[in-house]
C-alpha cells in the first residue's frame, strides 16, 4: 500500500471541492476514494 499525497489531497479538498479546513480534516482518506 502506498501513502497518500497529502499536499495534493489538500489542493483537491480546499481548492477544487471548496472545503473549509475543518471540513477537510474531518474527512477520512477513504471518503476521498
C-alpha positions in Angstrom: 0.0 0.0 0.0 1.3 3.4 -0.9 0.9 6.6 1.2 -1.4 9.5 0.4 0.0 12.6 -1.3 -1.3 14.9 1.4 -0.3 18.2 -0.4 -2.3 17.0 -3.5 -5.2 15.9 -1.3 -5.3 19.3 0.3 -5.2 21.1 -3.0 -8.2 19.0 -4.2 -10.1 19.4 -1.0 -9.5 23.0 -0.3 -9.5 24.4 -3.8 -11.4 22.1 -6.1 -14.0 20.9 -3.7 -14.0 24.2 -1.8 -14.0 22.6 1.6 -13.1 24.7 4.7 -10.0 23.4 6.5 -12.1 22.0 9.4 -14.3 20.1 6.8 -11.2 18.8 5.0 -9.6 17.5 8.2 -12.8 15.9 9.4 -12.8 13.6 6.4 -11.1 10.2 6.3 -8.9 9.2 3.5 -11.4 6.6 2.4 -14.0 9.4 1.8 -11.8 10.7 -1.0 -11.8 7.5 -2.9 
